[in-house]
Amino acid sequence: MSEEPRYLGISPYLYYPDVAEALAWLVRVFGFTERVRYVDGSGTVFQATVAAGATDIVLAGVGPEFWEAKGVDRPVGQLNVVYVENVDAQFERVRTALGEEHEIAAPQDQPYGARVFSVADVGGNSWSFWQWVSQTAELPPGWQEVRPGRGGAE
């Protein structure tokens, strides 16, 4: 008999060309909390951890050779979803912190029950802040919500 896995959590591990810059930006703009930074003998931050609520996010420094070895010039396809109690307040915090350097779209209600806004950070990672506003998804005609054990197309 196989035992079900007991997950203790999940933590994004994000790559940046300049960890110190990313660390300062994430703390200043998003209000994340710095937990720890690791510095090499020359004083360069090569890894750090920030917290968004109870979730730790690890920031790791990599140079262009890392991406070249993977056949790309930068990180691609990374989206981080951060759940917040008040997405409008978080939007105002981010907009104020960024000032005129960034134009970001205001939060929008989505048909899947979330109010959302998104912004890219200094390393090109995408961040989407979500506030659940409804437990009901308003899907287009012909679409359906399917959950295991609740019938519908399985």
Residue, then its C-alpha position, 0 to 999 in steps of 0.5 A: m500500500s502506497e502512502e500519499p505524499r505529505y507536501l509541506g509547501i512549495s517555494p519558487y526558485l527564481y533566477y536573476p542576473d543581479v540578486a541584490e538588485a532583485l532583492a531590493w526591488l521585491v522588498r521595496v515594490f511588493g513589500f516582501t520580507e527579506r529572510v536571508r542573503y548569502v554573500d561571496g568573498s567579494g561582497t556579491v549577493f549570490q542567493a537570497t530568500v524573501a517571504a510573501g506571507a508564509t511562502d519563501i521565494v529563493l532568488a539565485g544569481v546567474g550570468p548570461e552563460f547560464w542561459e546560453a547553455k540552455g539556448v535562451d538569452r534570459p528566463v522565459g515562461q515564469l509566472n508567479v501568482v501571489y494571493v492577497e487579501n486586498v488586490d486594490a491596496q496591493f496595486e496602489r502599493v506597487r504603482t506608488a513604488l514604481g512611480e512613473e517608471h512603469e505603467i501597469a493595468a489596474p486590477q480586473d475581475q476575471p471570469y474564474g472568480a479572481r480580481v487580478f493585476s500583473v507586473a514584471d520585475v527587474g529580472g523579467n519574471s511575471w508576478s500576478f496578484w490575485q484576490w478571490v472575489s467569488q467561488t463561482a466561475e462565469l464561463p463562456p457558453g459551452w465551457q464547464e468546470v470539472r472537479p474530481g468526484r463531482g461528475g461532468a467530463e472526467 
